[in-house]
């Protein structure tokens, strides 16, 4: 699904990511760990196409990045990218219309049921707890059925039962062919992933691999 070939990133003369080569096929979960400021979010942004690599290459489905590849990607950063003054349903409807999703109202209801926030659909996002907002952000990223899902600390603010729920949602999607990259501080979760990637001072290393190279 996505491949990095000696991709690196520098800004203002500072190296944020040293060259990394990595291939993630469909149907895998890759967990990314490392201390704050190590370069985890930078790696995610580069995979999402928000930041172009300074050197090296990135391929999506075997092709160089194109503008329409953005549709293949679902992204959740630590900022939810939701509009606080709109209701949950209005937010999801707005983003769904951008992707021209057919049967959008049904799609929104299905995701709300799956991520257990149906009763909050009519509430402004600004009134939600961190946990609810996080689940709505994940629903927004899943609306258009992406092939690549990039999540930055998706379990942050969730109680244990909701963490399990989100993990189950990810497993279902991955079993259907989705590729998921999850930045997390949860080392136990990372050890269960198909791939455990560690980032330290901009250097990326694969600590554990359960998939073929």
N, C-alpha and C positions, 0 to 999 in steps of 0.2 A: 504493500500500500504506500509506504513512504520510505525513502532511502536517503541518507545523508552520506556524501562522499567527501571526506576531508573538509567538511564545512566548518568555518570559523567565523567569528564576529568580533570586530574591533570598532570602537567609537572614540573619537577625540584622542587618538593615539594610544588608547588603552585596550588591551585584549580582554574581552568579556567572555569569550569562549574559544578555547584552543581547538585545533582541527579534530573533528569527530566523524567517524565512519560508523554507520548504524543502519540496519535494515529491519523494518517491522512489517511482516506480512499481514494479510487479513486474519482476523480472528484471534488476536493476542492482546493481552494486557501487559503493558510495560509500566513499572513503578519507578519513579525518579525520587531519589532521596539526597539529602545533603544539608549543610547548615544554611542559615539565612545569608543571603548575599553570595552564595556559591555560584550562581548562574543557572539555577533550575528554571526560573521563569523566563530567562533569556532564551534557553533552549526551546521552551514551549512557544515563545513568540516567533522564533525562527522557523519552527516546524509549521506554525500557522500561516506563515508568509507575511506576517506583520513587519518583520525585520529581515532584510535580505542578507545572506551571508557575505562577508567581505571577500572570502576566498572559498573555493570548493563549490560543490553543487548539491542541490536537493531535487529529488524526483518524486512525483506523485503518480502512482500507477504506471511507473516506468517512463514518465514523460517529464520534461522540464516544467516548472510552474507556469500556469496560465491564469488569467483573471477568473475564468469560470471554475477553476479548481477550488475557489473559496467556498463554493456550494457543497463541496465534499467534506468540509471541515465544520465540526461543532466545537466551540471554544468557551470555557469558563475560566476567567481570571479571578483574582481575589476581589476585584470590583465586579459586582454582579451584572453590570451593563443593563440594568432594568431602570425604568422611570418611576421614581417614588410617588409622583402625583397621580399616576394611572393605577387602576386596579390590576390585580394579577391577570385576570382574563383579558383586559385591554392590552396589557403588555404582550402577552403571548399572541394575541390576535394581530397586533401591529407587526411583530417580527415574522409571524406566519405569512402575512400578506406580502412582505418583502420577498419571500421565497415562493410566492404564488402556490401555496400548499392547497391541494384540493381537499374538500370536506374538512375545512380548517376547524370549525366549531367542534366537530366530533373528535378530531385529533387532539385539540386542547383538553377536552373532557377526558379522553383516554389517558393522557399523560398525567392529568390531575389525579385521577383514580390510582394510577400506578405509583405515583410518588406521594400519594396521600395528602393532598392539599385542596381537595374539592370544596370543602366548606369555606375556604379562604379566597375563592375565585373572585368574589365581589369586593374584596378588601383592597385598599390602596397598598402598594408595595411598601410605602414608608411606615406602615403600621405593623409590618411583619417582624417576627423575631429573626435572628441570624439564621437559625435552622430552616425556617420556612423559606426565607429569601434564597437560601442556598439551593433548596430543592426546586424552586421556581426557575432559578438560573440554569439548573441542569435540564429541566424540561425545555427551556428556551433553546438550549444547545442541541437537544434531541429532536426538536420539532420537524426539521427537514430531513430526518433519517440520514445523518452524515455517514460517511465511510470511515472517517478519522475523528475521534473525539479526544480533545485535549483539555484536561482538568487540572486546575491549580488549587490544591488543598480542598477537594470537594467534601471532605468529611468534617471540615472546620465548622464548629457551631452545632453539630448534630449530636443528639444523645445516642447511646449505644444501639437502641432499637432502630433509629433512623439511619445510622451508619450501616447496619446490616441490610436495611432496605435498599439503600443506594448501591451497595455492593452487589446485591441480587439483581438490580436493574442493569448494572454494568455486565454482569455475567451473562444475562439473557441476550443483551445486544452483541456481546463478543461471540457468543455461540452462534449467532446469526451472521457472523463475518465482519463485524465492526472491529477496527483497531483502536484501542484506548491507551492513552498515555496519561498517567496519573501522578502528579507531584504530591508527595505525602511525607509527613514526619513519622508515620506509623510503620516502623520497621517490620512488625509482625505481618502487616498487610503486604509489604514489599516482598517478603520472603515467599509469599504464596503466589506472586505474579509470575507470568511466563518469562518475564525479563526484569531483572533488578538493576537499574542504572544509578550509579552514584556520581554526583557532581561535587567537586571540591576545587575552589579557587579557579573556576573556569575550565577545569579538566574533567573530562567525562570518561567513566570506566564502567564496563559491564561486569557486575559482581556475580551474577547468576543468570543462567540461560537455560530455559526449558524448551526452546524452539530451535529449529535448524538454522544455521547461518545462511 
